[in-house]
Amino acid sequence: MAEHSVGYRHLDAERLRNALVDQGPYADVQIAEQVGSTNAAMLAAADESPGPAHLSALLAEHQTAGRGRLDRQWLDQPGTSILASVMLRPDPAAPLVASWLPLVAGLAVCRALQPAIPLPVNLVWPNDVVVELPPHPPADSVPGWGRQRKLAGILAQTGQANSQATRGIVLGVGVNVTQQAGELPVDWAASVRTAGGDWHDRTGLAVAVLTELARHYAAWQAGDEELAAAVQARCVSIGQDVTVTLPGGKTLTGRASGLDGTGALVLNRPDGRHTITAGDVRLLRQHAANHP
């Protein structure tokens, strides 16, 4: 495959479609050179009739206006990441708790990437995928992150229903793959490459991520009760002393003890038990914990 003029290797569109559509569960896979945001593009398409089918995917080599949770900017360099959005059309009759979707998607990304990375790949509640640097040799501890480094992020957004379009969920995933340390935007970020992983086959990693997303979504929609336990086992926020910044700026400090039935974070404090449905979680200190 030819190199792009700026030096990166394109995603292999034929290989993606063969693996995900011809031999996989996807209805359609499109690859764009550049978009503002894959989620925004998919949401705009969802407002049209009939809109993208269930398990339609859009990938981009570069986003100029990528966004994460709370409308934060997501920065990437062309050809270095997996930037994908998937249209989901939930069964109205399925007993789904929507707040679990980013966590289940995060679990899928962990499981997709773990075979390529020698370090533990885990979750930080509610939507970050991280690698944990080893304690020996000592890694620089980043305030709020400890030895965790963000590898990927998840963003689920709901399309607007109207007379011509059926409401759906757009699930966005961004994974840092080929960046070297000096190319990452913040000191608490990582890539498959900086984590010592096999970063050369970005297309293969994209196939793995999208395949696991589809598989985990199907299990979630079917009511697989093991997913909640698997998410909790991967969530390194649990068992840690953390500070949670709530929407609006208020902060709470306590010990994260688990997730409730809706996927909310349970925070134990001297004044009692708090249930956190939205917020940013940062470590106060990192305690030893066993995670896959």
Secondary structure, DSSP 8 states (H G I E B T S, - for coil): --B-TTS-B---HHHHHIIIIISSS-SEEEEES-BS-HHHHHHHHHTSSS---TTEEEEES-BSS-B-GGG-B----TTSEEEEEEEE---TTS---GGGHHHHHHHHHHHHHGGG-SS-EEEETTTEEEEE--SSS----BTBTBTEEEEEEEEEEE---BTTB---EEEEEEEE-S--GGGSSSTTB--TTTTT---S-HHHHHHHHHHHHHHHHHHHHTT-THHHHHHHHHBTTTTSEEEEE-TTS-EEEEEEEEE-TTS-EEEEETTEEEEESS-EEEEEE-------
